[in-house]
Amino acid sequence: MKGILIFIVVFGILVFVHEFGHFIVAKKSGILVREFSIGMGPKLFQIRRNPTTYTIRWLPLGGYVRLASSDDESKLDPGMTVVLQLNDRNQVIRIDASESEIPIEGIPVQVTKADLVDELIIEGYENGDENNRVTYRVDHDATIIEKNGTELVIAPRDTQFNQANVWQKLATNFAGPFMNIVLGFVVFLIWTFTVPGPATTTIGSIIAHSPAQDAKIEAGDRIVAINGQKIVSFEQVSQKINQSKGKPLTFKLVKDGSTRTATVVPKVRRIQKQKVYQIGIEAQSNENAFVKLKRGWDTAVSTTGLIFRAVGNLFSHFSLNKLSGPVGIYSQTSQVSQMGFTYVLAFLAMISINLGIVNLIPIPGLDGGKLLLNLIELFRGKPIAEEHEAIVDLIGFGLLLILIIAVTGNDIYRYFIK
């Protein structure tokens, strides 16, 4: 249960931050955001703050931002009955198309014609009276209650995504992956303060009855050289000890301004069936805030580089085992959750950066595919035909769906069957 809860929280944060990136940049670009949903499936809760409806849905996995677009126009088909609420200027400000048994207060109208994009009109028969055909003007910011009960602002053409300029489209599509990468950096900067500071070359403690204690090495000694080679980091100390293969090492130590040497013979231990050489010392950590911040930043930068290389390697040597879907992420989250809070933080940061980078791959169906179309539009100097863009998106979505099914099946086999 703990693993499931942590997975839901981690996945929820990743999706929320990603969609918030699209949301905030679209709003700043003048693109209408009709809905910002956390979760999928049936609606649990909704609240509307003009002009966006914010919803929480039952399935706590995923989420989406619903931008006004030609694919998301509110349509009223001829023959359907809606209830219209008017303002004091006889303009429609609310349309109930839910066909609910408890409609809003207003005028029942059987629709004969409706245009909520350009003309902003609804024509029909009041109260089903075919001798009384009326035309209503629809307010630009009117709302419509859909069949699922969600109330959204209509999507007039001037508010639609496709009417934005190419730079606004680029910024909106790029914002989601970018926010995931930013989240990863921020979480790494938080993580660095939840663990001891970076190890220094000064010894913090000595394990009793260890080779270091036998060699009279003491806490507070600073290691400046091993076998005559200068030491600048504790990682070098660990490497020298492990590379010794049990042979004596001569340590040059400094403490309180005095220098001395000590000869230590590392002992071998088996950890996970591997030989590891140790002398029984623990490094003193550097708790300076700026040093910790630098470590967090450096960790985020190195993680980003590793992921970019992994993505490149994926294209040169493709394997399903190099990919993970929700099932794989859940399994990894469950394992990490047993290791403690700091490991969960580091995992969240890594997954967030990974999600951001993968989403930038120029494949239709991903944000990177949309960015590629935006760049083509930028160089062409005119938008790509909507029907052509729809075909590319459809093909990309189909291929992506096949890949998701394959990755999910492989994850189930790897983590739960194999």
C-alpha positions in Angstrom: 0.0 0.0 0.0 2.9 2.4 0.8 4.4 1.8 -2.6 1.1 2.5 -4.3 0.5 5.7 -2.4 4.0 7.0 -3.2 3.6 6.0 -6.8 0.4 8.0 -7.1 2.0 11.0 -5.4 5.1 10.8 -7.6 3.1 10.3 -10.8 0.6 13.0 -9.8 3.4 15.5 -9.2 5.0 14.7 -12.6 1.8 15.1 -14.5 0.6 18.2 -12.6 3.9 20.1 -13.2 4.0 19.0 -16.9 0.4 20.1 -17.6 0.8 23.3 -15.5 3.6 24.3 -17.8 1.3 24.0 -20.9 -1.5 25.7 -18.9 0.4 28.8 -17.7 2.1 29.6 -21.0 -1.1 29.1 -23.0 -2.9 31.5 -20.6 -0.1 34.1 -21.0 -0.3 33.6 -24.8 -4.0 34.4 -24.9 -5.0 30.8 -25.8 -8.2 29.7 -24.0 -7.6 26.9 -21.6 -11.1 25.3 -21.3 -10.2 22.7 -18.7 -7.3 21.8 -16.4 -7.8 18.3 -15.1 -6.0 16.2 -12.5 -6.7 12.6 -12.9 -8.7 10.7 -15.6 -12.1 9.1 -15.8 -15.4 10.3 -14.3 -15.4 13.8 -12.7 -15.2 13.9 -8.9 -15.1 17.7 -8.4 -15.2 20.8 -10.6 -14.8 24.5 -10.0 -14.7 27.2 -12.7 -12.6 30.3 -12.4 -13.1 32.3 -15.6 -12.4 31.2 -18.1 -11.0 27.8 -17.0 -12.8 24.9 -15.4 -10.6 23.0 -12.9 -11.5 19.3 -12.4 -10.4 16.4 -10.3 -11.2 13.0 -11.6 -11.6 9.6 -10.0 -8.5 7.8 -11.5 -5.5 9.5 -9.9 -3.2 8.8 -12.8 -2.5 11.3 -15.5 -4.2 14.5 -16.3 -4.6 17.0 -19.1 -5.0 20.6 -20.2 -7.8 21.1 -22.7 -7.0 24.0 -25.0 -9.5 25.6 -27.2 -9.0 24.1 -30.7 -10.8 23.0 -33.8 -10.7 19.5 -32.4 -12.4 20.6 -29.2 -15.2 22.8 -30.5 -18.5 22.5 -28.6 -21.0 21.2 -31.2 -24.8 21.2 -30.9 -26.3 18.8 -33.4 -29.6 19.6 -35.1 -32.5 17.9 -33.3 -31.0 17.8 -29.9 -32.7 19.7 -27.1 -30.8 22.2 -24.9 -31.7 24.6 -22.2 -30.5 28.2 -22.7 -30.0 30.8 -20.0 -30.0 34.4 -21.2 -28.6 37.6 -19.8 -30.5 40.9 -19.7 -29.5 41.6 -23.3 -31.1 38.3 -24.5 -27.7 36.8 -25.2 -27.1 33.1 -24.3 -24.6 32.9 -21.4 -25.1 29.3 -20.4 -26.0 26.2 -22.5 -27.1 23.0 -20.9 -26.4 20.2 -23.4 -26.1 17.5 -20.8 -29.7 16.2 -21.4 -29.9 15.8 -17.6 -33.2 15.1 -15.9 -32.5 18.2 -13.7 -31.5 20.9 -16.3 -30.6 24.5 -15.4 -33.3 27.1 -15.3 -33.9 28.5 -18.8 -35.6 28.1 -22.1 -35.8 24.6 -23.7 -34.8 24.8 -27.3 -34.8 22.1 -30.0 -31.7 23.0 -32.1 -31.9 23.4 -35.9 -28.6 25.2 -36.3 -25.8 26.2 -34.1 -22.4 27.8 -34.6 -20.4 28.4 -31.4 -17.1 29.2 -33.2 -17.7 31.9 -35.8 -21.2 33.2 -35.9 -22.0 32.6 -32.3 -25.6 31.8 -32.8 -28.2 29.1 -31.9 -31.3 28.6 -33.9 -34.2 26.4 -32.9 -37.7 25.9 -31.7 -38.6 27.2 -28.2 -40.3 24.6 -26.1 -40.5 22.2 -29.1 -43.0 24.6 -30.9 -42.1 24.2 -34.6 -44.1 27.4 -35.3 -41.8 29.4 -33.1 -38.3 29.3 -34.6 -36.0 31.7 -32.8 -32.3 32.8 -33.3 -30.2 33.5 -30.2 -27.0 35.4 -30.1 -24.4 33.6 -28.0 -22.1 35.6 -25.7 -18.4 35.2 -26.5 -17.7 33.9 -23.0 -20.8 31.7 -22.7 -20.4 28.3 -21.0 -21.7 24.9 -22.1 -22.6 21.9 -19.9 -21.5 18.8 -21.7 -23.1 15.4 -21.5 -20.7 14.3 -18.7 -21.8 17.2 -16.6 -18.6 19.3 -17.0 -19.2 23.0 -17.6 -16.7 24.7 -19.9 -16.4 28.0 -21.7 -17.2 27.7 -25.4 -14.3 27.9 -27.9 -14.7 30.8 -30.3 -12.2 30.8 -33.1 -10.2 33.8 -31.9 -9.4 31.9 -28.6 -8.2 28.7 -30.3 -4.7 27.3 -30.2 -4.4 27.3 -34.0 -5.0 31.1 -34.1 -2.0 31.8 -32.0 1.2 32.8 -33.7 4.0 30.2 -34.2 6.1 31.5 -31.3 3.1 31.2 -28.9 2.5 27.7 -30.1 6.2 26.8 -29.7 6.3 28.2 -26.2 3.1 26.4 -25.1 4.3 23.0 -26.5 7.8 23.4 -25.0 6.5 24.5 -21.6 5.4 21.1 -20.4 8.7 19.2 -20.9 10.6 22.3 -19.7 8.7 22.4 -16.4 9.5 18.7 -15.8 13.2 19.4 -16.3 13.0 22.5 -14.0 11.1 20.3 -11.4 14.0 17.8 -11.5 16.6 20.5 -10.9 14.5 22.0 -8.0 14.0 18.6 -6.4 17.7 17.8 -6.6 18.4 21.1 -4.9 16.0 20.1 -2.1 17.4 16.6 -2.0 20.9 17.8 -1.4 19.9 19.3 2.0 18.2 16.0 3.2 21.5 14.0 3.1 24.9 14.7 4.6 27.1 17.2 2.8 29.7 16.1 0.3 32.6 13.9 1.7 35.8 15.7 2.3 39.4 14.3 2.6 39.2 14.8 6.3 38.5 11.7 8.3 35.3 12.0 10.4 35.4 8.7 12.3 37.3 5.4 12.6 35.6 2.0 12.9 36.8 0.1 15.9 39.3 -2.8 15.3 39.8 -1.7 11.7 43.0 -1.5 9.7 42.9 2.3 10.0 42.7 2.1 13.8 45.6 -0.5 13.8 47.6 2.1 11.8 47.0 4.8 14.4 44.9 6.9 12.0 42.6 9.3 13.9 39.5 11.3 13.3 40.4 14.8 12.2 43.4 13.6 10.0 43.3 15.0 6.5 44.5 12.7 3.8 46.7 14.7 1.4 48.4 11.8 -0.5 48.4 8.0 -0.9 51.5 6.2 -2.1 52.9 9.6 -3.1 49.9 10.7 -5.3 48.1 13.8 -4.3 44.5 13.4 -3.0 41.8 16.0 -3.7 38.6 14.1 -3.1 37.3 11.3 -0.9 36.3 9.4 -4.1 40.0 9.1 -4.9 40.6 7.6 -1.5 38.0 5.0 -2.1 39.4 4.2 -5.5 43.0 3.8 -4.2 41.8 1.5 -1.4 39.8 -0.7 -3.7 42.6 -0.8 -6.3 45.1 -1.9 -3.7 43.8 -5.5 -3.8 45.0 -5.8 -0.2 48.5 -4.4 -0.7 49.8 -1.9 1.9 49.1 1.8 1.3 51.1 4.7 2.6 48.9 7.6 3.7 50.3 11.1 4.1 48.2 12.8 6.8 47.9 16.4 8.1 46.4 17.4 11.5 46.8 20.6 13.5 49.6 21.7 11.2 51.7 18.6 11.6 52.3 16.0 8.9 52.9 12.3 9.3 52.6 9.1 7.4 50.8 5.8 8.2 50.9 2.5 6.4 47.5 0.6 6.1 46.7 -2.8 4.8 43.1 -2.9 3.5 40.9 -5.8 4.3 38.6 -7.5 1.8 34.9 -7.9 2.3 32.2 -9.5 0.1 29.3 -7.2 -0.7 26.7 -8.6 -3.1 29.2 -11.3 -4.2 31.8 -8.8 -5.0 35.1 -8.2 -3.3 35.4 -4.8 -1.7 38.6 -3.5 0.0 38.1 -1.3 3.1 40.3 0.2 5.9 37.4 1.4 8.2 37.3 5.1 7.8 34.3 7.5 7.3 34.8 10.9 5.7 33.8 14.1 7.4 31.1 15.8 5.4 31.0 19.5 4.3 27.8 21.0 5.6 28.3 24.4 4.0 25.1 25.5 2.3 26.7 26.7 -0.9 28.7 23.5 -1.2 25.5 21.5 -0.9 23.7 23.6 -3.4 26.6 23.1 -5.9 26.3 19.3 -5.3 22.6 19.4 -6.0 23.1 21.4 -9.2 26.0 19.3 -10.4 23.9 16.1 -9.7 21.0 17.5 -11.8 23.3 18.5 -14.6 25.1 15.1 -14.7 21.7 13.3 -14.5 20.5 15.3 -17.5 23.6 14.4 -19.5 23.2 10.7 -18.6 19.6 10.8 -19.8 20.5 12.5 -23.1 23.1 9.9 -23.7 20.7 7.1 -22.8 18.1 8.5 -25.2 20.8 8.6 -28.0 21.8 5.0 -27.2 18.1 4.0 -27.4 18.0 5.1 -31.0 21.3 3.4 -31.9 20.6 0.2 -30.0 16.9 -0.1 -29.5 15.5 -2.4 -26.8 12.2 -2.5 -24.9 14.2 -3.2 -21.8 15.6 0.4 -22.0 12.0 1.8 -21.7 9.6 1.9 -18.8 5.9 2.7 -18.7 3.6 3.3 -15.7 4.0 -0.4 -14.6 7.8 -0.1 -14.7 7.7 3.2 -12.9 5.4 1.7 -10.2 7.7 -1.2 -9.7 10.8 1.1 -9.4 8.9 3.5 -7.1 7.9 0.6 -4.8 11.5 -0.5 -4.5 12.7 3.1 -3.8 10.0 3.7 -1.3 11.5 1.0 0.9 14.9 2.8 1.0 13.6 6.1 2.5 12.5 9.6 1.8 15.8 10.9 0.4 15.8 8.1 -2.2 12.2 8.9 -3.2 13.3 12.6 -3.7 16.2 11.6 -5.9 14.0 9.2 -7.9 11.4 11.9 -8.4 14.0 14.3 -9.7 15.5 11.8 -12.0 12.2 10.6 -13.4 11.0 14.2 -13.9 14.1 15.2 -16.0 13.7 11.9 -17.9 10.1 12.6 -18.7 10.9 16.1 -19.9 13.7 15.0 -22.2 11.8 12.0 -23.6 8.8 14.3 -24.4 11.1 16.5 -26.5 11.9 13.6 -28.9 10.4 14.8 -32.3 7.9 11.9 -32.6 4.2 12.7 -33.4 2.2 12.1 -30.3 4.8 13.6 -28.0 5.4 17.3 -27.4 8.5 17.0 -29.4 6.4 16.0 -32.4 4.3 19.2 -32.0 7.4 21.3 -31.7 8.7 19.8 -34.9 5.5 20.9 -36.7 5.8 24.3 -35.1 9.4 24.6 -36.5 8.3 23.5 -39.9 5.6 26.2 -39.8 8.2 28.8 -38.7 10.4 28.0 -41.7 7.5 27.7 -44.2 6.1 31.1 -43.0 2.6 29.7 -42.9 0.7 27.1 -40.9 0.5 23.5 -41.9 -3.0 22.5 -43.1 -5.1 21.3 -40.2 -6.1 18.1 -42.0 -2.4 17.2 -42.7 -1.5 17.9 -39.1 -4.4 15.7 -37.9 -3.2 12.8 -40.1 0.4 13.1 -38.7 -1.0 13.2 -35.2 -3.2 10.2 -35.8 -0.4 8.2 -37.2 1.9 9.2 -34.4 -0.7 8.4 -31.8 -1.3 5.0 -33.2 2.5 4.2 -33.2 2.8 5.6 -29.7 -0.2 3.5 -28.5 1.5 0.3 -30.0 4.8 1.2 -28.2 3.0 1.8 -24.9 1.2 -1.5 -25.1 4.6 -3.2 -26.0 6.4 -1.5 -23.1 3.7 -2.2 -20.6 3.6 -5.9 -21.6 7.4 -6.0 -21.3 7.3 -4.3 -17.9 4.7 -6.8 -16.6 6.9 -9.7 -17.8 10.1 -8.2 -16.4 8.8 -7.1 -13.0 6.0 -9.6 -12.2 6.5 -12.8 -14.2 10.2 -13.3 -15.0 
